[in-house]
Amino acid sequence: MRVVRAKQPVVTSIDDKLSKLVEDWEVIFVWEKKRYRLAITKGFIFDGASIPSVFWTILRLAPHGIMDGPALPHDAGYEVQGVFTLEVDGKLVPAPLTGGAVATLEVCSEGPEVRWTLTPKCMSKKNLDELLRLLCIHFGLTIRSKLVWLGVRVAGGFAWKSDDKSRKYKLLEALS
């Protein structure tokens, strides 16, 4: 897997734990010899990098800021457990996300013109964790990328198995 193109997302802070995507965002990457585009529409609410505060100083990282780019698709992927495209009445549709947003995973057709098509292909926890690591490198966090990756590989299983949407809604309710 390798990242072809991604830019830092434009987000607004809801509080110290949650951010909201203000503009649509996408990452283009090569995976299993094909080009994919993972797109997330504005409105998605995410909690950024789940780095315990004790490590913020050591890693010189915080849950938001430079970690938004790597964490955004990782959080979306964990929320839908890697299933970015659903089949409804025989048609492929984007997966719904927190905040009324949707996520899509599209594959690029090979040929004279670039055409993106929704794909039913799913990403495993391992795939999403690797994309997080590669996006850390893409955004200049080369040395720290291994530590971030190790953290999600070891401790991310709880978030993968838990109901991520429910946890976010509880945080949002607490703010109301």
C-alpha positions in Angstrom: 0.0 0.0 0.0 1.2 3.5 -0.7 -0.4 7.0 -0.5 -0.6 8.9 -3.8 -2.4 12.0 -2.7 -3.9 13.5 0.4 -4.1 16.9 2.1 -4.8 17.9 5.6 -8.5 18.1 6.2 -10.3 21.3 7.1 -11.9 20.8 10.5 -13.5 22.7 13.3 -13.1 21.8 16.9 -16.3 20.8 18.8 -14.4 20.4 22.0 -11.1 19.0 23.2 -12.1 15.5 22.1 -14.1 15.9 18.9 -13.7 17.7 15.6 -16.0 18.1 12.6 -14.9 17.9 9.0 -15.8 21.2 7.3 -15.0 20.3 3.7 -15.2 17.0 1.8 -11.9 15.1 2.0 -10.2 12.3 0.1 -7.1 10.2 0.0 -5.9 8.3 -3.1 -3.8 5.3 -2.5 -2.5 2.2 -4.3 -3.5 -1.1 -2.6 -3.1 -4.5 -4.1 -1.9 -3.0 -7.4 -5.1 -0.9 -7.9 -5.7 2.8 -7.3 -8.4 3.6 -4.7 -10.1 6.8 -3.5 -11.4 6.9 0.0 -13.7 10.0 0.3 -15.4 11.4 3.4 -18.0 14.1 3.1 -18.2 17.2 5.3 -20.0 16.9 8.6 -18.2 13.8 9.8 -17.5 14.0 13.5 -14.3 12.2 14.7 -12.2 12.0 17.8 -8.8 12.2 16.1 -5.8 10.2 17.2 -6.6 8.4 20.4 -3.2 9.0 22.0 -3.2 8.8 25.8 -2.3 12.2 27.2 0.8 10.8 28.9 2.3 10.2 25.4 1.5 13.6 24.0 4.7 15.2 25.3 6.9 12.2 24.5 5.6 11.9 20.9 5.1 15.7 20.5 1.6 14.9 19.2 -1.9 15.7 20.2 -5.2 14.1 19.1 -5.8 16.9 16.6 -3.7 19.2 14.4 -1.2 17.4 12.3 -2.8 14.0 13.2 -6.1 15.0 11.6 -5.0 13.8 8.2 -3.9 10.3 9.3 -6.7 9.9 11.9 -9.7 11.0 9.7 -9.9 8.0 7.4 -8.8 5.7 10.3 -11.6 6.9 12.5 -14.1 6.6 9.6 -12.9 3.1 8.8 -13.1 2.0 12.4 -16.7 3.5 12.7 -17.9 1.4 9.7 -15.5 -1.5 10.5 -13.9 -1.2 7.1 -17.2 -1.5 5.2 -17.4 1.7 3.2 -19.9 0.6 0.7 -23.3 -1.1 1.4 -25.6 -3.0 -0.9 -29.1 -1.7 -0.7 -31.8 -3.0 -3.2 -29.0 -4.4 -5.4 -27.2 -1.1 -5.6 -24.0 0.0 -3.9 -24.4 3.1 -1.7 -21.9 5.0 0.6 -21.7 4.0 4.2 -23.3 6.5 6.7 -21.1 8.2 9.3 -21.6 10.2 12.4 -22.7 13.8 11.7 -24.8 12.9 8.6 -21.6 12.4 6.5 -20.9 9.4 4.3 -17.7 7.5 3.3 -17.0 5.9 0.0 -14.3 3.6 -1.2 -13.9 3.7 -5.0 -11.6 1.9 -7.4 -10.1 3.5 -10.4 -10.8 1.9 -13.8 -7.9 1.1 -16.0 -8.2 2.7 -19.4 -7.9 5.9 -21.4 -10.1 8.0 -19.0 -10.0 8.0 -15.2 -13.3 6.7 -13.9 -14.0 6.0 -10.2 -16.5 3.3 -9.3 -17.9 2.3 -5.9 -16.4 -1.0 -4.8 -17.8 -3.5 -2.3 -14.2 -4.2 -1.2 -13.7 -3.9 2.6 -10.6 -2.8 4.5 -9.5 -4.8 7.6 -8.3 -3.3 10.8 -4.8 -4.2 9.7 -5.3 -2.3 6.3 -6.7 0.8 8.1 -3.8 0.8 10.6 -1.3 0.6 7.7 -3.1 3.5 5.9 -2.8 5.5 9.2 1.0 4.8 9.3 1.5 5.7 5.7 -0.5 8.9 6.1 1.6 9.8 9.1 4.7 9.5 6.9 2.9 11.5 4.1 2.3 14.3 6.5 5.9 14.4 7.8 5.7 12.2 10.9 8.1 9.6 9.6 9.8 8.6 12.8 6.7 8.8 15.0 4.6 6.9 12.4 6.0 3.5 13.8 5.0 4.4 17.3 1.5 5.6 16.2 1.1 2.4 14.2 2.3 0.2 17.1 -0.2 1.9 19.4 -3.2 1.2 17.1 -2.0 -2.3 16.4 -1.8 -3.1 20.1 -4.6 -1.0 21.7 -6.9 -0.3 18.7 -8.7 -3.7 19.0 -11.0 -2.3 21.7 -12.1 0.6 19.4 -12.5 -1.7 16.5 -14.8 -4.0 18.5 -16.7 -1.3 20.3 -19.6 0.8 19.0 -17.7 3.9 17.9 -20.8 5.9 16.9 -22.4 5.3 20.3 -19.3 6.6 22.1 -19.3 9.8 19.9 -23.0 10.4 20.5 -22.5 10.1 24.2 -19.7 12.7 24.0 -21.9 15.0 22.0 -24.8 14.6 24.4 -22.5 15.6 27.3 -21.7 18.9 25.5 -25.4 19.8 25.1 
